Structure formats: structure tokens, C-alpha cells
Amino acid sequence: MTEAVLYQIQAIPEKRLFEVKCTILNPDPAGQKVLLPVWIPGSYLVRDFARFIMRLQAYCQEKPVYSQMLDKNTYFLRFRILI
């Protein structure tokens, strides 16, 4: 099963930042884990890319979603989907 995930990336050059929006079209109602890579192709080093995250905000149907950092590269998002 392929999950539909859409990304939008906007550069903010004057602040040397990127804003990344990730849309999960069919999130798991029980909660969704979001992982960042800890490696890059061709390198055997474990990286800590999460250290560059300044703020994480999650929304479902325009309402804030509970988020928790589980470890250095995993976040858990708990959705309350209204039908």
C-alpha cells in the first residue's frame, strides 16, 4: 500500500532557512510516526538532521495536533479526524 505524502519546500534566503510542509493525505487515525533520515547515500556516518528543526507544527482539519519527539529522528503525531 502506497501512502500519499506531499511536500512543499519554500526557501527563506534572508534567514538562511527552509520551510517544509508535509501533507499526509491518509493519516493513521491512531497516530502517525514521521521519521527523518539519519544517513545520506554514500556515507556510513549517522547524522543528526533533526537538530536543524526549529519548530514543528502539525494540523488536522486546520486544528492543532499533539506532537511528541520520540527519539532524535522520530516524531509521533496524534490525529483526531472528524468525519
BAFIKE-572332 format. One record per residue: residue in three letters; z, y, x of N, C-alpha, C in turn. Coordinates in steps of 0.02 Angstrom, whole numbers, plus 32768, in hexadecimal, padded with zeros to 4 digits. Last residue first. Layout:
% residues N
(ALA; (Z; Y; X); (Z; Y; X); (Z; Y; X)) ...
//
This chain:
% residues 83
(ILE; (8223; 8295; 7D02); (81E4; 8280; 7CE3); (81DF; 82A0; 7C9D)) (LEU; (8263; 82C8; 7D9B); (8266; 82D0; 7D52); (8223; 82BF; 7D34)) (ILE; (82B0; 8283; 7E23); (8270; 8290; 7E04); (8278; 8292; 7DB9)) (ARG; (8307; 82AB; 7EA0); (8317; 82A1; 7E59); (82D9; 82B4; 7E33)) (PHE; (8312; 8267; 7F44); (82ED; 8289; 7F0F); (830D; 827B; 7ECB)) (ARG; (834C; 8279; 7FE1); (835D; 825B; 7FA2); (833E; 8285; 7F6A)) (LEU; (8318; 8253; 8083); (8312; 8283; 804B); (8320; 825E; 800B)) (PHE; (8348; 8244; 8129); (8348; 8224; 80E8); (8346; 825A; 80B2)) (TYR; (82F9; 8241; 81C9); (8319; 8267; 8193); (8315; 823E; 8153)) (THR; (82F9; 8218; 8272); (82F3; 8200; 822D); (831A; 822D; 81FE)) (ASN; (8312; 8232; 82F8); (82CD; 8239; 82E0); (82C2; 8222; 8298)) (LYS; (839A; 8224; 8314); (8375; 825B; 8333); (832D; 8263; 831B)) (ASP; (83D4; 81F9; 826E); (83D7; 81F4; 82B6); (83A8; 8227; 82D3)) (LEU; (83DE; 8236; 81F0); (83FE; 81F6; 81FD); (8406; 81E8; 8247)) (MET; (83F6; 82CA; 819F); (83DB; 82AF; 81DE); (8402; 826F; 81ED)) (GLN; (83D1; 82E0; 80F5); (8404; 82CF; 8127); (83E1; 82B3; 8165)) (SER; (83BC; 833E; 805F); (83A0; 8321; 809D); (83D8; 8316; 80CF)) (TYR; (839D; 8355; 7FB5); (83CF; 8344; 7FE8); (83AC; 8326; 8024)) (VAL; (832C; 83D2; 7F83); (833B; 838B; 7F89); (836F; 8382; 7FC0)) (PRO; (830F; 8458; 7F0E); (8325; 843F; 7F50); (8339; 83F5; 7F4D)) (LYS; (827D; 8455; 7EA7); (82C6; 8458; 7EAC); (82DB; 843B; 7EEF)) (GLU; (81F5; 8442; 7E95); (820D; 8486; 7EA5); (8258; 848D; 7EA5)) (GLN; (81E8; 83B8; 7E92); (81DC; 83DF; 7E55); (81FD; 8424; 7E5A)) (CYS; (824A; 83B6; 7F1B); (822A; 838A; 7EEB); (8225; 83B0; 7EAA)) (TYR; (8258; 83E5; 7FC6); (8256; 83F7; 7F80); (8234; 83C0; 7F58)) (ALA; (82AC; 840A; 805E); (8288; 83DA; 8035); (828F; 83EE; 7FEB)) (GLN; (82AD; 844E; 80FE); (82B9; 845A; 80B7); (828F; 8428; 8091)) (LEU; (82ED; 8465; 819B); (82CB; 8434; 8170); (82DF; 8444; 8128)) (ARG; (82DA; 84C5; 822C); (82F4; 84C1; 81E8); (82CB; 848D; 81C2)) (MET; (82B2; 84A9; 82AC); (82E2; 84E0; 82A2); (8301; 84DD; 825D)) (ILE; (828C; 842A; 8318); (8290; 843B; 82D1); (82C6; 8470; 82C8)) (PHE; (8295; 8402; 839A); (826F; 843F; 838D); (8270; 8453; 8343)) (ARG; (82D3; 838A; 839C); (82FA; 83C4; 83B4); (82D6; 8406; 83A7)) (ALA; (8277; 832B; 8379); (82A0; 8347; 8344); (82C8; 8384; 835B)) (PHE; (8243; 82F6; 83EE); (821D; 832B; 83CC); (8246; 834D; 8396)) (ASP; (826D; 82B0; 846B); (8299; 82CA; 8436); (8278; 8305; 8414)) (ARG; (8223; 8217; 84AA); (8226; 8260; 84A2); (8257; 8272; 846B)) (VAL; (821D; 819E; 8524); (8235; 81AC; 84E1); (8240; 81F8; 84DD)) (LEU; (818E; 8175; 8585); (81CC; 819B; 857D); (81DD; 81A3; 8534)) (TYR; (8115; 8140; 859A); (814B; 8110; 858C); (818E; 8134; 8582)) (SER; (8079; 8179; 855F); (80B8; 8188; 8580); (80ED; 8156; 856B)) (GLY; (800A; 815D; 8513); (8002; 8162; 855B); (8042; 8171; 8582)) (PRO; (8039; 81BA; 8484); (800E; 8188; 84A2); (8006; 8194; 84EE)) (ILE; (80E7; 81E1; 847C); (80A2; 81F7; 8477); (8076; 81C3; 849A)) (TRP; (817D; 81CB; 8419); (8151; 81BD; 8452); (810E; 81DD; 8447)) (VAL; (81BD; 81D8; 83A6); (81E6; 81E1; 83E2); (81BE; 81D2; 8421)) (PRO; (818E; 8228; 830C); (8181; 81FB; 8344); (81B0; 820A; 837E)) (LEU; (81FC; 8232; 8280); (81D4; 8255; 82B3); (81C6; 8223; 82EB)) (LEU; (8206; 81FC; 81D7); (8211; 81F1; 821E); (81E2; 821B; 8248)) (VAL; (825B; 81F9; 8143); (8226; 821C; 8166); (8236; 8217; 81B1)) (LYS; (8280; 8197; 80B8); (828D; 81A4; 80FE); (824F; 81C5; 811C)) (GLN; (82B2; 81BC; 8015); (827A; 81B5; 8042); (8291; 81C3; 8089)) (GLY; (82F1; 8177; 7F7C); (82F8; 819F; 7FB9); (82C0; 818E; 7FE9)) (ALA; (82D5; 813E; 7F06); (8316; 812E; 7F23); (8323; 8156; 7F62)) (PRO; (8251; 8162; 7EEC); (8286; 8182; 7EC5); (82CC; 8174; 7EE1)) (ASP; (81E4; 8183; 7F6D); (820F; 814F; 7F53); (8248; 8170; 7F2C)) (PRO; (815A; 81EF; 7F45); (8197; 81DF; 7F69); (81BE; 81A8; 7F46)) (ASN; (80C3; 8209; 7F47); (80E8; 81D7; 7F1F); (8128; 81C3; 7F43)) (LEU; (80A0; 8272; 7F9E); (8088; 8272; 7F58); (80AE; 8241; 7F2C)) (ILE; (80ED; 82D9; 8006); (80EB; 8292; 7FF8); (80DB; 828B; 7FAD)) (THR; (80BD; 8355; 8071); (80C1; 8344; 802B); (80BA; 82F9; 8023)) (CYS; (80F7; 83C0; 80E8); (80E6; 837A; 80DD); (80F1; 836B; 8093)) (LYS; (80D6; 8448; 8149); (80E7; 8432; 8105); (80CC; 83EC; 80FC)) (VAL; (810B; 84A0; 81D2); (80EC; 8462; 81BD); (8105; 8451; 8177)) (GLU; (80F0; 8528; 8233); (8110; 8514; 81F5); (80E9; 84D7; 81DC)) (PHE; (8111; 854A; 82DC); (80E5; 852C; 82AB); (810E; 851E; 826D)) (LEU; (8126; 85D5; 834F); (813E; 85A0; 8322); (8104; 8584; 82F9)) (ARG; (8127; 8650; 8393); (811B; 8611; 83B7); (8136; 85D6; 8390)) (LYS; (8127; 86C2; 834F); (8169; 86A4; 8359); (8165; 8663; 8381)) (GLU; (80A1; 86E0; 834C); (80CF; 8714; 8365); (8116; 86F9; 8371)) (PRO; (8066; 866B; 8311); (8062; 8678; 835A); (8093; 86AC; 8374)) (ILE; (807D; 85FB; 82AF); (809B; 863D; 82AD); (809F; 8653; 82F6)) (ALA; (800F; 858A; 825D); (8029; 85A7; 829C); (8046; 85EC; 828E)) (GLN; (8027; 850C; 81EB); (8017; 8552; 81F2); (8037; 856C; 8233)) (ILE; (7FF1; 847A; 81A1); (8010; 8497; 81DD); (7FF8; 84DE; 81E4)) (GLN; (800D; 8400; 812C); (7FF1; 8443; 8136); (8016; 8460; 8171)) (TYR; (7FED; 8359; 80FA); (800D; 8388; 8128); (7FE7; 83CA; 8128)) (LEU; (8012; 82D7; 8088); (7FE7; 830F; 809A); (800F; 833E; 80C7)) (VAL; (800E; 822F; 8065); (8035; 8264; 8084); (8005; 8299; 809B)) (ALA; (8010; 81A4; 8004); (7FEB; 81E3; 800E); (801B; 8218; 8029)) (GLU; (801D; 8102; 8044); (803F; 813B; 8026); (8017; 817A; 8036)) (THR; (7FD2; 806B; 8021); (7FCD; 80A8; 8047); (7FEF; 80E1; 8022)) (MET; (8000; 7FC5; 802A); (8000; 8000; 8000); (8000; 803E; 802D)) 
//
